[in-house]
């Protein structure tokens, strides 16, 4: 993007830039006019540093079986932060001011919205380390474009740090938008009808998992960097509530740790014949049940209010558990290895392909030999092992009458239901089945866990 920005600056030096992914197309022919009204019609430029259109998909399946259409996220989070400093930069479907991308601050410029300043002079004045005279552009524009697009052009400059799209994270769009907001620019949400742009949603399985892992990795990279929202709030002009909104998405990868613990906890309690919930005949059981039902009703109401089905709600709940315990976990591990300097993170490109019309198969979960599927398979096998031990009477003796009860069994059943695509994968064939190598590795992990917890429980009783 930085190369395209520099080359377009030489060719046209247009004051506005449209950033659109290669797999997206314009669905609303008036979207440019809508965006220009927002960019040029505001009271001052500070109110519209960039205009962001939500990302929607033309090939989204009914009931969102893979939980990757983000309808609720766009509706509530996107509209909610409009009243603060505006929506996040989403990496596509966005109209930028060139001078904002070049690192300008609204307080430094102090001009009205309808005044178009030659931003190339600003770039030359503050950020260019190599002097390319304007006359040379006209004499040999091709050579000038090659020079600014060269691999070594950015060395010794502020590109990727203070100017242009930011480096240092696999989610450079969020980081770039964060720094724009930290310079006190605001962003504008544009939601015309019909929808502005439509793109291709990644199918569930290896491609979707890879995308989720990259997001979790990139977001955590921002969180642990010196350019995180907390630092931007304390040292720059990022508002506190906008900081909280950024933190909500940046901790996605960290959610994998408690999600994994809670997914394993019911099986652990059944195996060790212990409990973490009150008994079914105790009044205290009403507290976790009430909290659980309150969350279900609240989250379901969000989907029903925007016209989505109960099935779409459940699919998103299920995929939320799968994403949190599989790709997000690997994203957190990747960042941990980066912190320990064991290995670095890499940008994994998401392959885009159109959904095939194979009847009932288009909504089925697909697998491959990637380690991304090992945590989910291990969790499922662990629950099944716990059922065998529990109903087979092979549990450890309980301590102080604290045996596992109905609550632990119900929670374990809920985990199995959430991982139902993996249940089908155990018996599926081809790309719809979990590879034998993954099943073997996961079986070894689950049996090792069972042996470890039973040994620990036996020693504790002694």
Wavefront OBJ file of the C-alpha trace (Angstrom):
o trace
v 0.000 0.000 0.000
v 2.865 2.384 0.722
v 4.313 1.747 -2.733
v 0.943 2.395 -4.371
v 0.540 5.559 -2.312
v 3.894 6.953 -3.429
v 3.386 6.050 -7.073
v -0.125 7.516 -7.132
v 1.302 10.636 -5.500
v 3.572 11.046 -8.503
v 0.950 10.204 -11.095
v -2.057 12.192 -9.866
v -1.382 13.419 -6.328
v -5.141 13.172 -5.740
v -6.141 14.412 -2.278
v -8.223 11.280 -1.596
v -7.376 7.572 -1.806
v -9.757 4.612 -2.039
v -8.413 1.431 -0.441
v -10.222 -1.685 -1.685
v -9.233 -5.358 -1.550
v -8.731 -7.236 -4.800
v -11.656 -9.581 -4.092
v -14.181 -6.756 -3.580
v -16.249 -4.791 -6.068
v -18.348 -1.632 -6.031
v -21.979 -2.485 -5.313
v -23.298 1.083 -4.968
v -22.486 3.330 -7.976
v -22.955 6.448 -5.825
v -20.528 5.482 -3.077
v -17.793 7.883 -4.221
v -20.266 10.763 -4.103
v -21.426 9.689 -0.640
v -17.837 9.550 0.602
v -16.962 12.930 -0.902
v -19.983 14.477 0.810
v -18.666 13.228 4.135
v -15.071 14.272 3.447
v -15.839 17.712 2.006
v -19.079 18.531 3.794
v -17.874 18.378 7.392
v -17.279 21.530 9.437
v -13.527 20.929 9.369
v -11.232 18.207 8.168
v -10.586 16.910 11.671
v -14.101 15.432 11.705
v -13.420 13.163 8.711
v -9.869 11.852 8.550
v -11.145 8.813 6.659
v -14.500 7.321 5.682
v -14.962 3.629 6.439
v -17.603 1.410 4.823
v -18.472 -1.882 6.579
v -17.273 -5.059 4.914
v -20.074 -7.220 3.546
v -20.014 -10.335 1.371
v -21.880 -11.324 -1.757
v -21.377 -15.071 -1.258
v -22.370 -15.315 2.401
v -24.276 -18.493 3.201
v -27.689 -18.465 4.838
v -27.614 -18.445 8.654
v -23.872 -17.642 8.592
v -22.747 -21.241 9.346
v -19.089 -20.234 9.718
v -19.634 -17.089 11.772
v -17.545 -14.900 9.453
v -20.059 -12.339 8.172
v -19.815 -10.035 11.244
v -23.294 -8.543 10.833
v -23.760 -7.955 14.570
v -20.237 -6.587 14.978
v -20.831 -4.001 12.248
v -24.231 -3.059 13.619
v -23.421 -2.557 17.285
v -19.690 -1.952 17.623
v -19.408 -0.030 14.355
v -22.317 2.273 15.144
v -21.410 2.495 18.812
v -17.957 4.017 18.343
v -19.213 6.555 15.797
v -20.011 8.809 18.741
v -16.434 8.692 20.047
v -13.673 9.039 17.443
v -15.274 6.933 14.764
v -14.970 3.411 13.360
v -11.739 1.459 13.083
v -9.934 1.325 9.771
v -10.879 -2.092 8.398
v -8.235 -2.494 5.695
v -10.687 -2.244 2.811
v -13.675 -0.162 1.707
v -12.061 2.999 3.047
v -11.608 6.520 1.635
v -8.492 8.232 3.032
v -7.227 11.784 2.936
v -3.776 11.614 1.406
v -2.322 14.074 3.883
v -3.614 11.971 6.783
v -1.795 8.961 5.357
v 1.296 11.172 5.030
v 1.183 11.757 8.787
v -0.387 15.208 8.989
v -2.204 16.298 12.150
v -5.366 18.433 12.052
v -3.810 20.949 14.452
v -0.749 21.384 12.236
v -2.780 22.182 9.130
v -5.727 24.166 10.452
v -7.552 24.542 7.136
v -11.199 24.296 6.179
v -12.650 21.177 4.704
v -13.125 22.564 1.203
v -9.574 23.896 0.878
v -7.382 21.393 -0.940
v -3.714 21.945 -0.070
v -0.964 20.436 -2.256
v -0.034 17.591 0.038
v 3.015 16.572 -1.978
v 4.821 19.708 -0.787
v 4.028 18.669 2.780
v 5.514 15.238 2.176
v 8.697 16.672 0.658
v 9.077 19.157 3.478
v 8.769 16.750 6.395
v 9.392 13.178 5.421
v 11.312 12.598 2.184
v 14.925 11.680 2.613
v 15.668 11.647 -1.116
v 15.286 14.835 -3.116
v 13.459 14.232 -6.373
v 12.856 17.540 -8.059
v 9.400 18.251 -9.405
v 10.753 18.966 -12.883
v 12.223 15.476 -13.035
v 8.744 14.029 -12.552
v 7.648 15.455 -15.876
v 10.889 14.606 -17.679
v 10.935 10.996 -16.687
v 7.839 10.039 -14.717
v 8.447 6.354 -15.311
v 11.882 6.451 -13.741
v 10.601 8.470 -10.797
v 7.812 5.938 -10.216
v 10.319 3.079 -10.302
v 12.506 4.898 -7.820
v 9.760 5.474 -5.234
v 8.551 1.890 -5.735
v 12.027 0.437 -5.244
v 12.760 -1.999 -2.432
v 15.390 0.242 -0.863
v 13.514 3.520 -1.128
v 12.124 3.432 2.407
v 15.453 2.847 4.164
v 16.291 5.806 6.366
v 12.831 7.360 5.995
v 9.730 7.495 8.174
v 7.611 5.318 5.897
v 5.886 2.626 7.948
v 6.564 4.480 11.208
v 5.139 7.983 10.911
v 4.070 8.024 7.273
v 1.826 5.670 5.320
v 0.557 2.260 6.348
v 2.286 1.166 9.535
v 4.670 -1.770 9.833
v 5.164 -4.009 12.847
v 1.867 -5.901 12.902
v 0.087 -8.472 10.759
v -3.024 -6.294 11.140
v -1.495 -3.123 9.759
v -4.941 -1.674 9.090
v -5.904 -1.545 12.773
v -2.495 -0.115 13.689
v -2.704 2.534 10.970
v -6.204 3.573 12.043
v -5.125 3.649 15.683
v -2.300 6.085 14.965
v -4.614 8.252 12.851
v -7.036 8.482 15.770
v -4.105 9.155 18.120
v -3.267 12.249 16.040
v -6.776 13.531 16.901
v -8.403 12.750 13.564
v -11.919 11.345 13.590
v -13.340 8.787 11.197
v -16.793 8.520 9.660
v -18.955 5.445 9.111
v -20.690 5.270 5.728
v -23.554 2.763 5.436
v -25.497 3.592 2.256
v -28.233 1.521 0.699
v -27.471 -0.527 -1.296
v -24.266 -1.563 0.429
v -21.147 0.190 -0.801
v -18.834 -2.755 -1.494
v -19.198 -6.526 -1.516
v -16.433 -9.079 -1.136
v -15.713 -12.788 -0.939
v -15.983 -14.467 2.466
v -13.335 -17.105 3.236
v -14.823 -20.601 3.572
v -14.627 -22.330 6.941
v -11.771 -24.660 7.608
v -8.066 -24.135 6.939
v -8.461 -20.797 5.123
v -10.751 -19.274 7.740
v -8.572 -20.600 10.568
v -5.468 -19.072 8.989
v -7.212 -15.707 8.719
v -8.337 -15.839 12.343
v -4.824 -16.752 13.475
v -3.351 -13.814 11.548
v -5.858 -11.432 13.086
v -5.171 -12.688 16.617
v -1.415 -12.478 16.031
v -1.519 -8.983 14.587
v -3.846 -7.614 17.251
v -1.669 -8.970 20.050
v 1.418 -7.516 18.363
v -0.207 -4.092 18.633
v -1.185 -4.710 22.256
v 2.384 -5.488 23.364
v 4.006 -2.777 21.251
v 4.896 0.752 22.269
v 2.136 1.989 19.960
v -0.737 0.368 21.854
v -3.933 2.299 22.722
v -2.956 2.836 26.362
v 0.253 4.635 25.378
v -1.645 6.577 22.701
v -4.173 7.725 25.302
v -1.505 8.819 27.785
v 0.898 10.472 25.341
v -1.232 11.388 22.315
v -4.835 12.393 21.590
v -6.628 9.039 21.621
v -9.750 9.366 23.749
v -10.222 7.053 26.726
v -13.427 5.424 25.461
v -11.868 4.913 22.019
v -8.940 3.293 23.812
v -11.329 0.853 25.495
v -12.886 0.016 22.120
v -9.462 -0.737 20.660
v -8.506 -2.834 23.683
v -11.679 -4.892 23.254
v -10.522 -6.173 19.877
v -6.801 -6.284 20.674
v -7.306 -8.855 23.444
v -9.017 -11.357 21.150
v -5.935 -13.580 21.205
v -5.723 -13.480 25.011
v -9.285 -14.782 25.232
v -7.982 -18.152 24.065
v -6.440 -18.838 27.492
v -9.619 -18.605 29.637
v -11.676 -20.165 26.824
v -9.332 -23.163 26.776
v -9.404 -23.467 30.568
v -13.196 -23.341 30.713
v -13.486 -25.880 27.881
v -11.246 -28.337 29.742
v -12.643 -27.681 33.240
v -15.858 -29.804 32.990
v -13.921 -32.823 31.732
v -11.309 -32.334 34.447
v -13.991 -32.288 37.139
v -15.674 -35.431 35.796
v -12.352 -37.302 35.598
v -11.231 -36.289 39.098
v -14.776 -36.550 40.513
v -14.693 -32.962 41.729
v -16.967 -29.995 41.084
v -16.743 -26.318 40.269
v -20.490 -25.625 40.371
v -23.032 -25.902 43.188
v -25.132 -29.052 43.284
v -28.459 -29.094 41.447
v -30.409 -29.173 44.731
v -28.567 -26.200 46.226
v -30.050 -22.677 45.952
v -26.644 -21.311 44.896
v -27.014 -23.045 41.521
v -29.451 -20.284 40.556
v -26.610 -17.754 40.309
v -24.579 -19.370 37.465
v -27.789 -20.478 35.726
v -29.171 -16.930 35.838
v -25.917 -15.458 34.527
v -25.783 -18.032 31.730
v -29.393 -17.484 30.681
v -28.994 -13.698 30.849
v -26.055 -13.853 28.465
v -27.911 -16.152 26.072
v -31.008 -13.941 26.003
v -29.005 -10.739 25.588
v -26.825 -12.071 22.768
v -29.827 -13.651 21.038
v -31.728 -10.353 21.163
v -28.874 -8.643 19.296
v -29.304 -11.028 16.366
v -33.089 -10.931 16.345
v -33.159 -7.114 16.397
v -31.294 -6.886 13.087
v -33.348 -9.592 11.410
v -31.026 -12.572 11.806
v -32.260 -16.025 12.747
v -31.789 -18.067 15.900
v -29.733 -20.494 13.859
v -27.394 -17.681 12.785
v -26.999 -16.733 16.447
v -26.110 -20.287 17.396
v -23.659 -20.666 14.516
v -21.825 -17.541 15.641
v -21.782 -18.721 19.264
v -20.378 -22.070 18.202
v -17.736 -20.600 15.907
v -16.777 -18.150 18.636
v -15.753 -21.085 20.832
v -13.955 -22.840 17.976
v -12.025 -19.741 16.911
v -11.055 -18.842 20.465
v -9.601 -22.260 21.292
v -7.919 -22.993 17.965
v -6.532 -20.166 15.747
v -6.562 -17.518 18.482
v -4.591 -19.857 20.734
v -1.945 -20.304 18.049
v -1.906 -16.550 17.514
v -1.160 -16.033 21.213
v 1.569 -18.686 21.084
v 3.126 -17.013 18.013
v 3.313 -13.672 19.818
v 4.740 -15.348 22.934
v 7.485 -16.952 20.833
v 8.150 -13.550 19.282
v 8.510 -11.971 22.734
v 10.914 -14.742 23.774
v 12.763 -14.229 20.464
v 12.397 -17.903 19.603
v 10.774 -17.137 16.255
v 9.183 -14.235 14.436
v 5.653 -13.843 13.162
v 4.902 -14.014 9.449
v 2.105 -12.540 7.361
v -0.065 -15.418 6.141
v -2.071 -14.501 3.056
v -5.733 -15.515 3.112
v -6.669 -17.352 -0.060
v -9.967 -16.166 -1.496
v -12.220 -18.518 -3.405
v -15.885 -18.439 -4.255
v -18.229 -20.784 -2.482
v -19.062 -23.817 -4.579
v -22.659 -24.859 -4.991
v -22.493 -28.467 -3.824
v -25.943 -28.695 -2.343
v -25.785 -29.418 1.373
v -21.973 -29.589 1.406
v -21.394 -25.850 1.036
v -21.985 -25.268 4.752
v -19.867 -28.164 5.996
v -16.684 -27.637 7.953
v -13.484 -28.737 6.210
v -10.196 -29.908 7.715
v -6.592 -30.525 6.775
v -3.417 -31.671 8.545
v -2.726 -28.212 9.967
v -1.954 -28.118 13.718
v -4.661 -25.439 13.999
v -7.221 -28.244 14.402
v -5.388 -30.089 17.179
v -6.698 -28.088 20.177
v -10.330 -28.522 19.128
v -9.874 -32.235 18.444
v -8.103 -32.686 21.785
v -10.867 -30.863 23.681
v -13.515 -33.045 22.030
v -11.679 -36.313 22.735
v -11.119 -35.204 26.314
v -14.863 -34.669 26.834
v -15.648 -38.075 25.325
v -13.015 -39.710 27.527
v -14.519 -38.015 30.577
v -17.956 -39.407 29.660
v -16.533 -42.923 29.394
v -14.768 -42.654 32.746
v -17.734 -41.005 34.435
v -20.486 -43.313 33.256
v -18.173 -46.339 33.475
v -17.532 -45.779 37.164
v -13.794 -45.235 36.666
v -13.631 -41.818 38.322
v -11.299 -41.005 41.173
v -12.874 -41.160 44.664
v -14.382 -37.842 45.696
v -12.923 -35.773 48.521
v -15.201 -34.257 51.198
v -18.326 -35.288 49.248
v -17.360 -32.850 46.487
v -18.181 -35.228 43.633
v -18.997 -34.011 40.149
v -22.676 -33.597 39.484
v -25.264 -32.573 36.939
v -23.720 -29.134 36.390
v -20.381 -30.530 35.237
v -22.079 -33.046 32.934
v -24.260 -30.349 31.344
v -21.223 -28.106 30.783
v -19.307 -30.961 29.176
v -22.265 -31.717 26.897
v -22.394 -28.036 25.894
v -18.706 -28.146 24.965
v -19.331 -31.194 22.757
v -22.271 -29.438 21.081
v -20.130 -26.346 20.417
v -17.497 -28.568 18.809
v -20.054 -30.559 16.817
v -18.247 -29.876 13.496
v -15.293 -31.760 14.994
v -17.615 -34.627 15.972
v -18.661 -34.877 12.335
v -15.012 -34.588 11.345
v -14.149 -37.710 13.351
v -16.385 -39.733 11.023
v -16.075 -37.670 7.845
v -14.048 -38.532 4.776
v -11.765 -36.507 2.551
v -11.610 -32.814 3.318
v -14.663 -33.164 5.583
v -12.840 -35.529 7.926
v -10.141 -34.828 10.492
v -6.858 -36.377 9.276
v -5.743 -39.539 11.074
v -2.467 -37.870 12.063
v -4.354 -35.092 13.867
v -6.612 -37.612 15.634
v -3.591 -39.625 16.789
v -1.763 -36.572 18.137
v -4.884 -35.290 19.855
v -5.586 -38.726 21.348
v -2.080 -38.799 22.784
v -2.538 -35.341 24.285
v -5.936 -36.145 25.809
v -4.753 -39.473 27.273
v -1.670 -37.762 28.687
v -3.912 -35.172 30.309
v -6.144 -37.883 31.799
v -3.127 -39.760 33.173
v -1.673 -36.572 34.634
v -4.841 -35.419 36.401
v -5.653 -38.904 37.754
v -2.110 -39.260 39.072
v -2.309 -35.842 40.680
v -5.696 -36.646 42.212
v -4.392 -39.942 43.630
v -1.392 -38.244 45.234
v -3.658 -35.566 46.701
v -5.807 -38.192 48.405
v -2.773 -39.880 49.914
l 1 2 3 4 5 6 7 8 9 10 11 12 13 14 15 16 17 18 19 20 21 22 23 24 25 26 27 28 29 30 31 32 33 34 35 36 37 38 39 40 41 42 43 44 45 46 47 48 49 50 51 52 53 54 55 56 57 58 59 60 61 62 63 64 65 66 67 68 69 70 71 72 73 74 75 76 77 78 79 80 81 82 83 84 85 86 87 88 89 90 91 92 93 94 95 96 97 98 99 100 101 102 103 104 105 106 107 108 109 110 111 112 113 114 115 116 117 118 119 120 121 122 123 124 125 126 127 128 129 130 131 132 133 134 135 136 137 138 139 140 141 142 143 144 145 146 147 148 149 150 151 152 153 154 155 156 157 158 159 160 161 162 163 164 165 166 167 168 169 170 171 172 173 174 175 176 177 178 179 180 181 182 183 184 185 186 187 188 189 190 191 192 193 194 195 196 197 198 199 200 201 202 203 204 205 206 207 208 209 210 211 212 213 214 215 216 217 218 219 220 221 222 223 224 225 226 227 228 229 230 231 232 233 234 235 236 237 238 239 240 241 242 243 244 245 246 247 248 249 250 251 252 253 254 255 256 257 258 259 260 261 262 263 264 265 266 267 268 269 270 271 272 273 274 275 276 277 278 279 280 281 282 283 284 285 286 287 288 289 290 291 292 293 294 295 296 297 298 299 300 301 302 303 304 305 306 307 308 309 310 311 312 313 314 315 316 317 318 319 320 321 322 323 324 325 326 327 328 329 330 331 332 333 334 335 336 337 338 339 340 341 342 343 344 345 346 347 348 349 350 351 352 353 354 355 356 357 358 359 360 361 362 363 364 365 366 367 368 369 370 371 372 373 374 375 376 377 378 379 380 381 382 383 384 385 386 387 388 389 390 391 392 393 394 395 396 397 398 399 400 401 402 403 404 405 406 407 408 409 410 411 412 413 414 415 416 417 418 419 420 421 422 423 424 425 426 427 428 429 430 431 432 433 434 435 436 437 438 439 440 441 442 443 444 445 446 447 448 449 450 451 452 453 454 455 456 457 458 459 460 461 462
